[in-house]
Amino acid sequence: FANAATPVDASTLLSLYQNATSTPPLKNQTLSKPTPPSQPPNGKFLNAILRAHRSNLAAALSFWKGYVLKQSFSTIDEKEDLRKAYHGLLHVCGAAGRPDVAVRLIYAMKRLDLDSGETELRCYERGKERMVGAGDGRVGFIMKEYESILSVECSRYDIRDKRRKGERRLRI
């Protein structure tokens, strides 16, 4: 990938991972040791594979359901890897212009006891910046509502946050 003039697709990255885990590393190879097949893949690598789908949300979700969800993420470090994979999928949701799917992913993260925060919202927004046809203003009213829900679900209210200084609070 030294001179990556052409973009790398997700299938190339996945085959690279599978080859790295099935064969012992060479002497000068950058991987220090292969990942055992029973151990889930690195979260950064899953993030890269998912982001390689660009705006093809159907293919990214297919990879997610067919590969990522079949792994077992049980320890704390593995849950952080799963969080990084979710970041890649949220990026694809932004690139595809699908905040409704992003909201469902945030709810799924909460079911798995993964806290959602501003990092998840920023991943979606970075993907949205790369959305094809981003400047045409065709985002519908419903999609804007989903983006508002996504913003609320990913934000935590903190009294000391200076960005919230001008907001009024309502006691219910």
Disulfide bonds with the S-S distance in Angstrom:
none
